[in-house]
Amino acid sequence: MAKPTILAVDDDPVVSRAITRDLRARYGPDFRVARATSGREAVEMLAELALRDRAVALVVSDQRMPQMTGIELLAQVRRQSPDTKLLLLTAYADTDVAIRAINDIGLDYYMLKPWDPPEERLYPVVDDLLEDWRAAHPAEASQVRVVGHRWSDRTQEVKAFLAHNHVPYRWLDVERDESALQLVAMAHASTGDLPLVLVPDGEPLLNPATREVADALGLRTRAEQPLYDLCIVGGGPAGLAAAVYASSEGLRAVVVERDAPGGQAGQSASIENYLGFPKGLTGADLTHRAVAQAARFGAEMVLAREVVGLEVRGPVRAVRFDGSGEVEARAVLIATGVSYRRLEAPGLDALGARGVYYGATASEASQCRDEDVYIVGAANSAGQAALNLARYAKRVVLLVRGRELERTMSQYLVGRILAADNIEVRPCCEVVGAKGDRHLEALTVLDRARGREEEVPTNWLFVFIGAMPRTEWLGDDVARDSHGFVVTGPELLGSGQAARWSADRPPFTLETSVPGVFAAGDVRLESMKRVASAVGEGAMAVHLIHRYLATT
């Protein structure tokens, strides 16, 4: 297979040779590094590569070139090859132009010249860009394959697990792909055994449980140590931040996650208001970076395990798994986040995951190509999903209970949604019914402002309403409010729950009614429900856990 290309463009021959030299020194073994000395020459080279079906991973261009500026060139690249990463080399005087290009053409990064030493200024930036490109362009031969029915609950669960864990896979529909039926026959299976999961160099998996898929992929599903300093339940932003700070400070930490790292934030198509990322970043990208960072410091990650109980055993807190197994630790952090509330309307429950989705992944978005999609919700998560789905769907209809989006959604999202040609916002509307035989076929929508119902045909409904914590497993010892959110710190003493507190000191700020058990992120009562605040609480929790451990 031909190497993907990195193209360096600069009209100054000396600079062109220098950037090419530095790129080849680092990336030559894995990429073909080419150079051009003008925008026109670069356009011709890119056209030739496209005709030969050669992938272009990165274009690095100088801004100040005659006849065609770097931004003009990169704008052409973005139109011709949307997935290619774009890096602009510029002078300080052109930084305003570069910042505008982030919005105008989707510029990935800009860097001031000169870039010496490359080990400090060039390579870290290019490493990140190429890592992102590689994640989006895996070698097809190494992909997992999922064979099944499009409208199957279990197939959707397997696909969602792979997508949430950022495992590339190819989907083969037995009703549309002849090769899918051939694979079923070769696996000595029947359509009743589906989904069939084929892992490179592994045995075929027939209708596997999530834990079986995780084991086949080499994901860790068991804790390695008998006792940890900290067990973090939940791998969303709060849990991952806690894992990074705890392990970097010498604590033996383990994260237990029932589905995949990242939580709801990990499924976001774009997080645009996170500090330090002017272009924004996907939830998958943020999660991938955080998991790698936690692993680098030695934190363990246990996946596909459902936590069903919490026990206090003297100075140790035990977290019990569904079926069998447990983790013991000196302290526990609850960071399980929240789940989208179920939409209650006649006909929805019977459909399961066959056209009705809570949240949205990139794989689901790509399957909606040229179809009508309906979204219920008016918060940022619904807005981000609408923009992502609109890239593929013929029409996206956003059903909003209130009269306007501005009350519940950030303005930067509202403006983009209202400007999109294929997104329709319908205020004062809600879903009151659903129909379908094997899958969703139609919705009944109530327009409360007009006082009338309408039946609309669709195979796709995405729900982003409310937030429900998954805290039943905590039992009666951990104080929660009537909705299940965990009460912590000063709120614990002022909520009528003070009698539950047994220690001879006041609880730490994020400590629950059980000493040594803390909570951070969306699962905690009165949290901000933002990615940045969850990350902050995860870091803060580690500081408090150090103080707790010092007292024991």
Secondary structure, 3 states (H helix, E strand, C coil): CCCCEEEEECCCHHHHHHHHHHHHHHHCCCCEEEEECCHHHHHHHHHHHHHCCCCEEEEEEECCCCCCCHHHHHHHHHHHCCCCEEEEEECHHHHHHHHHHHHHCCCCEEEECCCCCHHHHCHHHHHHHHHHHHHHCCCHHHCEEEEECCCCHHHHHHHHHHHHCCCCEEEEECCCCHHHHHHHHHCCCCHHHCCEEECCCCCCEECCCHHHHHHHCCCCCCCCCCCEEEEEECCCHHHHHHHHHHHHCCCCEEEEECCCCCHHHHCCCCECCCCCCCCCECHHHHHHHHHHHHHHCCCEEEECCCEEEEEEECCEEEEEECCCCEEEEEEEEECCCEECCCCCCCCHHHHCCCCEEECCCHHHHHCCCCCEEEEECCCHHHHHHHHHHCCCCCEEEEECCCCCHHHCCCHHHHHHHHHCCCEEEECCEEEEEEECCCCCCEEEEEECCCCEEEEEECCEEEECCCCEECCHHHCCCCCECCCCCECCHHHHHCCCCHHHCCCCCCCCCCECCCCCEEECHHHECCCCCCHHHHHHHHHHHHHHHHHHHHHC
